[in-house]
Amino acid sequence: MNFFNKLLGTEEKKHLQQENKAKSSYEDVYHKGKLIKEHTFVDDRLWKITEYKNDIEFKVITYWDNGEVQWISEYEDGEEVKTTVNSEDSKVCTITEYEDGEEIKNIRYIDGQITSISESKNGEEFRETSYKDGQISLLKEVENNGNSTTKLYQDGQIYSISEYDEDYNDIRSIIYENSKIKILIEYDGDEEVRINYKDNKILDITKFEEDKEIIFTCDNDEHSKIIEEYEKKYSNYLADNINVNNTNSGYVYVLVNSSINDMVKIGKTTRTSEERAKEISSTTGVPTPFVVAFDCHFNDCSIAEKYIHDILEKKNHRTSKQREFFNISSKDAISIIMKAKEKLDG
């Protein structure tokens, strides 16, 4: 039995063609009369592998002269869904994902470390993330109305948040120091309001109007009413941005899989649960993908996950201490997570 027969465990026939002028050769592997794999050699070097399902191309791999993978294209129902491109020295890798023929995500790695992620909808980029030394350094998000937000990071912590309108005019900026708000700047045409904070409380306010500069301080009784008005004006906005450097803020999710009966997977992520489900589906080898049945946001998803796992383990729902699978219905799992949310986050 030849190598392919051993690999596939079935009877196939191999078709070999030679093209002397091009110094190319082809090895076609068939199973039950259907082509399942085609190897292309150039000067006796493997150059390309094409794999088929139901007579439709679903994966193409090409190789550099040094034998390293150059390009991988993956297809579903004849549509390209993912490409992976590697430099010849394997230092640079770019992964691009597609949906309905349009690019939706582009991920770039250098020396094995992620450097950027670009995400798009309907052909328009809506999120761009940059990394330095494995830590996030910039996050830019564009809303449906064209407004955008840019967050800059230092050592993985947010340093500033800037908001812009669709014409990229400044709307608002926040600067942080030691994870606390230091300065908030509000823009309105030619007018500008600068608010200095200490321990997330207003220290003073400076208003710039045309050529005038007006300063309000919290130790001046005559300014107390104005200070109070600004505190009320930005109270909700600041509440949403005070804990931006809480890196454990995230989701506890419940995943289900049609290939795994009577069990659910319960874990955590600081990204979206859908992203995590796709990641798990691509690495576990399970024939069908994981689907998000439910997720819940927690201020600290690590604490929440441990709390929930401990409860499930005490009830003997956990299949293994090393795994996140539990013998419990998704309905009962959701009920436990909601109770944990009330207990931990109020």
C-alpha positions in Angstrom: 0.0 0.0 0.0 1.5 3.3 -1.0 1.9 6.4 1.2 -1.5 7.9 0.2 -3.3 4.7 0.8 -1.8 4.5 4.2 -2.7 8.1 4.9 -6.3 7.8 3.8 -6.8 4.2 4.8 -8.8 3.4 1.7 -8.1 2.3 -1.9 -7.3 5.1 -4.3 -5.6 5.3 -7.6 -2.8 7.8 -8.4 -2.5 9.5 -11.7 0.9 10.8 -12.8 1.4 13.2 -15.6 4.7 14.5 -16.9 5.4 17.7 -18.8 9.1 17.6 -19.8 9.3 21.1 -21.3 8.0 22.8 -18.1 9.8 20.2 -15.9 6.5 19.9 -14.0 4.7 16.8 -12.7 1.4 16.1 -11.1 0.2 13.5 -8.7 -3.6 13.2 -8.5 -5.2 11.2 -5.6 -8.6 9.7 -6.2 -11.0 8.2 -3.7 -14.0 6.2 -5.1 -13.4 7.7 -8.5 -13.4 11.3 -7.2 -10.4 13.6 -7.2 -9.6 14.5 -3.6 -6.0 15.9 -3.8 -3.6 17.1 -6.5 0.1 17.6 -6.0 2.1 19.8 -8.4 5.8 19.5 -8.6 8.3 21.8 -10.3 11.8 20.5 -10.9 10.9 17.6 -8.5 10.1 20.2 -5.8 6.6 20.3 -4.3 5.1 23.6 -5.3 1.3 23.2 -4.7 -1.2 21.0 -3.1 -4.9 21.4 -4.0 -7.5 19.6 -2.0 -11.1 18.9 -3.1 -14.4 18.1 -1.4 -17.3 16.8 -3.6 -15.3 17.9 -6.7 -15.0 21.4 -5.4 -11.7 23.0 -4.5 -11.6 23.8 -0.8 -7.9 24.3 0.0 -4.8 25.3 -2.0 -1.3 25.4 -0.5 1.7 26.7 -2.3 5.4 26.5 -1.2 8.5 28.6 -1.5 11.7 27.1 -3.0 12.9 26.4 0.6 9.9 24.2 1.3 8.2 26.7 3.6 4.5 27.4 3.1 3.9 30.5 0.9 0.2 30.7 0.5 -2.9 28.9 1.8 -6.3 29.6 0.3 -9.4 28.1 1.9 -12.9 27.8 0.3 -16.5 27.1 1.3 -18.9 26.2 -1.5 -16.5 27.5 -4.0 -16.1 30.9 -2.3 -12.8 32.0 -0.8 -13.1 32.4 3.0 -9.5 32.7 4.2 -6.0 33.2 2.9 -2.7 32.9 4.7 0.4 34.4 3.2 3.9 33.9 4.6 7.1 35.6 3.6 9.9 33.3 2.3 11.8 33.5 5.6 8.5 32.9 7.6 9.0 36.1 9.5 5.9 37.9 8.2 2.5 36.2 8.0 -0.8 37.8 6.9 -4.2 36.2 7.4 -7.2 37.5 5.5 -10.8 36.4 6.1 -13.7 36.9 3.6 -17.5 36.8 3.7 -19.7 36.9 0.6 -16.6 37.8 -1.4 -15.6 40.8 0.7 -12.7 41.1 3.1 -13.8 41.2 6.7 -10.6 40.8 8.6 -6.9 41.1 8.0 -4.4 40.0 10.6 -0.6 40.5 10.4 2.2 38.8 12.3 5.9 39.5 12.4 8.2 36.9 14.0 5.2 35.2 15.4 3.8 38.3 17.2 0.6 39.9 16.1 1.2 43.5 14.9 -2.2 44.6 13.5 -5.8 43.6 12.9 -8.1 45.3 10.4 -11.8 44.6 10.4 -14.3 45.6 7.7 -18.0 45.6 6.9 -19.6 46.2 3.5 -16.1 47.1 2.2 -15.5 49.7 4.8 -13.0 49.4 7.6 -14.7 49.9 11.0 -12.0 48.7 13.4 -8.2 48.9 13.3 -6.0 47.5 16.1 -2.2 47.8 16.3 0.2 46.0 18.6 3.7 46.6 19.8 5.8 43.8 21.5 2.6 41.7 21.8 0.6 44.5 23.6 -2.1 46.7 22.1 -0.8 50.1 21.1 -3.8 51.6 19.1 -7.4 50.9 18.6 -9.5 52.9 16.1 -13.2 52.3 15.7 -15.6 53.9 13.2 -19.3 54.1 13.9 -22.1 53.8 11.3 -22.6 57.6 11.3 -18.9 58.1 10.4 -17.8 59.3 13.8 -14.6 57.5 15.1 -12.7 56.9 18.3 -9.0 56.4 18.6 -7.5 54.9 21.7 -3.7 55.0 22.3 -2.0 52.6 24.7 1.3 52.6 26.6 2.5 49.3 28.1 -1.0 47.8 27.4 -2.8 50.6 29.3 -4.9 53.3 27.7 -3.1 56.6 27.6 -5.7 58.7 25.6 -9.1 58.5 23.9 -9.9 60.8 21.1 -13.3 61.2 19.3 -13.8 62.6 15.9 -16.7 63.4 13.6 -17.1 62.0 10.1 -14.9 64.8 8.7 -12.2 64.0 11.3 -12.8 67.2 13.3 -12.1 66.9 17.0 -15.1 66.2 19.3 -13.6 65.2 22.6 -10.3 63.9 24.1 -9.4 62.2 27.4 -5.9 61.8 28.7 -5.1 59.3 31.5 -2.3 59.1 34.1 -1.8 56.0 36.2 -5.1 54.6 34.9 -7.0 57.7 36.2 -8.5 60.5 34.1 -6.2 63.5 34.1 -7.6 65.8 31.4 -10.8 66.0 29.4 -11.0 68.3 26.4 -14.3 69.2 24.7 -14.3 70.8 21.3 -17.2 72.9 19.7 -16.0 74.7 16.6 -13.6 77.4 17.7 -14.5 76.9 21.3 -12.6 74.5 23.7 -13.2 73.4 27.2 -10.4 71.8 29.1 -11.1 70.1 32.4 -8.3 68.9 34.7 -9.0 66.1 37.1 -7.4 64.7 40.3 -8.5 61.3 41.5 -11.3 61.4 38.9 -12.7 64.6 40.4 -12.7 68.0 38.7 -9.7 70.2 39.8 -10.3 73.2 37.5 -11.9 74.1 34.2 -10.5 76.3 31.4 -12.8 77.7 28.7 -11.3 79.1 25.5 -13.6 81.4 23.6 -12.2 83.3 20.6 -9.3 85.2 22.3 -10.6 84.8 25.8 -9.4 82.3 28.4 -11.7 81.8 31.5 -10.6 79.6 34.4 -12.9 78.1 37.0 -11.5 76.4 40.1 -13.1 74.2 42.7 -11.7 76.2 45.6 -13.6 79.3 44.5 -17.1 79.4 45.9 -18.3 81.5 43.0 -17.4 78.8 40.6 -18.9 75.9 42.5 -22.2 76.0 40.5 -20.3 75.9 37.2 -18.1 73.1 38.4 -21.2 71.2 39.5 -22.9 71.7 36.1 -19.9 70.2 34.3 -19.7 67.3 36.8 -23.3 66.4 36.0 -22.8 67.0 32.3 -20.0 64.4 32.1 -21.0 62.1 34.9 -22.3 59.3 32.6 -19.6 59.7 30.0 -16.8 59.5 32.7 -18.5 56.5 34.3 -18.1 54.7 31.0 -14.4 55.6 30.7 -13.1 55.5 34.3 -12.4 51.8 34.2 -11.1 51.5 30.6 -7.8 50.0 31.9 -9.6 47.1 33.5 -8.1 44.5 31.3 -10.1 41.7 32.9 -13.4 43.2 31.8 -15.0 40.7 29.4 -17.6 37.9 28.9 -18.4 34.6 30.3 -19.9 32.5 27.4 -21.9 29.3 26.9 -21.0 27.4 23.7 -22.8 24.5 22.2 -21.9 22.1 19.5 -24.1 19.7 17.6 -21.3 17.1 17.6 -21.1 17.1 21.4 -24.4 16.0 23.0 -25.5 16.8 26.6 -22.5 19.1 27.3 -21.8 22.8 27.0 -18.5 24.7 27.1 -18.3 27.6 29.6 -15.4 29.9 29.4 -14.3 33.6 29.4 -12.9 36.1 26.9 -11.9 39.7 26.8 -12.8 39.9 23.1 -16.2 38.9 21.7 -17.7 35.5 22.3 -18.2 35.0 18.6 -14.5 35.5 18.0 -13.6 33.0 20.7 -16.1 30.5 19.3 -14.5 30.7 15.9 -11.0 30.3 17.4 -12.0 27.2 19.4 -13.8 25.7 16.4 -10.7 26.0 14.2 -8.3 24.4 16.8 -10.3 21.6 18.5 -10.7 19.3 15.5 -14.5 18.9 16.2 -16.3 18.4 12.9 -19.0 21.0 13.5 -18.4 24.6 14.8 -19.2 25.9 18.3 -22.1 28.3 18.5 -22.6 31.0 21.2 -25.8 30.1 23.1 -25.4 32.9 25.6 -22.8 35.4 27.0 -22.8 37.9 29.9 -20.5 40.8 30.5 -18.6 40.9 33.8 -16.3 43.6 35.3 -13.8 40.9 35.9 -14.4 37.9 33.7 -11.6 35.9 35.3 -13.1 36.1 38.7 -16.6 35.4 37.3 -15.4 32.3 35.3 -13.7 30.8 38.4 -16.8 31.5 40.5 -19.1 29.8 38.0 -16.7 26.9 37.4 -16.5 26.3 41.2 -20.3 26.2 41.5 -20.6 23.7 38.6 -17.8 21.5 39.9 -19.5 21.3 43.3 -22.6 20.2 41.6 -20.6 17.5 39.7 -21.3 19.0 36.3 -17.6 19.3 35.3 -16.3 16.5 33.1 -12.6 17.2 33.9 -10.7 19.8 35.9 -8.5 20.4 32.9 -11.4 21.2 30.5 -14.2 23.7 30.4 -17.0 21.2 29.4 -19.9 20.6 31.7 -22.8 18.1 31.8 -25.5 20.7 32.1 -28.2 22.1 29.8 -27.6 25.5 28.4 -30.8 26.8 30.1 -29.5 25.8 33.6 -26.0 27.1 32.8 -27.5 30.5 31.8 -29.4 30.6 35.1 -26.2 30.1 37.1 -24.3 32.7 35.1 -27.1 35.3 35.6 -27.1 34.6 39.4 -23.3 35.1 39.3 -23.7 38.4 37.5 -26.1 39.6 40.2 -23.8 38.4 43.0 -20.5 39.7 41.6 -21.4 42.9 39.7 -24.7 43.8 41.5 
